[in-house]
Amino acid sequence: MPLLLSLETLKQAVAVVILWFYKPLPVAAPGKYGAVVLLPVLALGLFLSLRAPPGQSDDGRRT
């Protein structure tokens, strides 16, 4: 699951860079604001999926 979330987060970050900085379209792009809103949501999901579950240390033993 973290692999898929990291790939999706990277894809979304590239989309934000293209839509906001590279600007290949001569008009305002639809979904421009949606890409910015979705990026932190995906980053938060990736962060939460990489954390250890509550009550478990980094080496895998329960506390």
KEZASE-814196 format. One record per residue: residue in one letter; residue number from 1; y, z, x of N, C-alpha, C in turn. Coordinates in steps of 0.001 Angstrom, whole numbers, plus 500000, padded with zeros to 6 digits. Layout:
residues N
   type   seq      n_v      n_w      n_u     ca_v     ca_w     ca_u      c_v      c_w      c_u
      a   NUM        Y        Z        X        Y        Z        X        Y        Z        X
...
***
This chain:
residues 63
   type   seq      n_v      n_w      n_u     ca_v     ca_w     ca_u      c_v      c_w      c_u
      m     1   498801   500000   500809   500000   500000   500000   501274   500000   500860
      p     2   501345   500808   501937   502570   500770   502745   502820   499395   503370
      l     3   501765   498645   503681   501957   497316   504254   502644   496398   503246
      l     4   502200   496428   502019   502819   495580   500998   504262   495997   500723
      l     5   504493   497299   500673   505869   497764   500455   506775   497407   501622
      s     6   506254   497480   502838   507100   497124   503987   507411   495632   503992
      l     7   506438   494805   503637   506704   493362   503560   507709   493043   502454
      e     8   507573   493689   501325   508493   493449   500208   509903   493946   500549
      t     9   510007   495085   501236   511309   495605   501644   511973   494671   502647
      l    10   511189   494154   503581   511726   493205   504558   512196   491925   503874
      k    11   511411   491436   502932   511796   490229   502189   513091   490460   501406
      q    12   513229   491638   500818   514434   491954   500058   515641   492082   500979
      a    13   515443   492647   502166   516547   492773   503125   517019   491394   503586
      v    14   516094   490492   503804   516470   489120   504182   517227   488448   503043
      a    15   516795   488689   501807   517487   488108   500653   518920   488627   500559
      v    16   519112   489917   500818   520466   490483   500776   521337   489851   501854
      v    17   520803   489691   503052   521568   489080   504143   521950   487645   503790
      i    18   521008   486904   503249   521280   485507   502899   522317   485414   501781
      l    19   522147   486222   500735   523043   486125   499584   524447   486661   499861
      w    20   524571   487668   500731   525872   488287   500946   526591   487807   502196
      f    21   525854   487420   503228   526513   487085   504496   526396   485604   504864
      y    22   525216   485019   504663   525029   483611   505001   525645   482698   503948
      k    23   525537   483071   502707   526135   482389   501552   525881   480874   501543
      p    24   524616   480461   501327   524325   479035   501321   524823   478311   500065
      l    25   525120   479043   499006   525565   478414   497769   527089   478441   497678
      p    26   527695   477365   497181   529153   477341   497060   529674   478156   495876
      v    27   528770   478681   495060   529148   479490   493897   528538   480871   494043
      a    28   528948   481796   493172   528366   483138   493178   526896   483048   492771
      a    29   526040   483622   493573   524603   483526   493337   524167   484509   492259
      p    30   523351   484047   491307   522795   484986   490341   521780   485889   491048
      g    31   521746   487133   490677   520837   488070   491309   521373   488686   492581
      k    32   522604   488387   492902   523224   488895   494121   523306   490425   494092
      y    33   523723   490970   492972   523841   492426   492850   522475   493069   492636
      g    34   521580   492374   491983   520223   492904   491790   519493   493074   493104
      a    35   519717   492177   494053   519089   492291   495369   519583   493521   496107
      v    36   520868   493831   495963   521442   494998   496629   520921   496292   495991
      v    37   520777   496299   494677   520301   497498   493982   518823   497742   494273
      l    38   518038   496684   494354   516598   496839   494552   516232   497239   495977
      l    39   517063   496907   496951   516748   497223   498343   516576   498722   498593
      p    40   517501   499606   498179   517256   501034   498414   516092   501593   497600
      v    41   515828   501011   496440   514676   501459   495646   513382   501164   496388
      l    42   513266   499970   496948   512088   499626   497734   511993   500461   499003
      a    43   513127   500703   499655   513115   501523   500871   512684   502955   500552
      l    44   513115   503489   499433   512693   504828   499035   511195   504859   498739
      g    45   510689   503849   498065   509254   503768   497800   508447   503684   499082
      l    46   508939   502920   500047   508258   502825   501341   508282   504171   502058
      f    47   509427   504837   502060   509537   506144   502704   508581   507151   502074
      l    48   508538   507179   500747   507662   508135   500066   506191   507813   500280
      s    49   505848   506562   500433   504441   506208   500652   503989   506522   502075
      l    50   504918   506614   503014   504560   506924   504395   504541   508419   504689
      r    51   505083   509224   503809   505087   510669   504017   503694   511241   503797
      a    52   503417   512363   504434   502160   513070   504205   502217   513741   502833
      p    53   501091   513815   502141   501101   514495   500838   501482   515969   500984
      p    54   502065   516563   499944   502445   517976   500034   501219   518849   500298
      g    55   501366   519825   501154   500270   520721   501464   499340   520196   502532
      q    56   499695   519102   503170   498849   518533   504216   499703   518271   505447
      s    57   499196   518694   506600   499955   518509   507827   499759   517091   508343
      d    58   500438   516768   509440   500369   515419   509993   498989   515084   510554
      d    59   498234   516093   510979   496922   515793   511563   495823   515708   510516
      g    60   496170   515818   509241   495201   515618   508174   494561   516893   507652
      r    61   494849   518035   508268   494265   519291   507801   495148   519905   506731
      r    62   494484   520551   505784   495232   521231   504729   495795   522534   505258
      t    63   496967   522890   504736   497576   524149   505183   497293   525245   504199
***
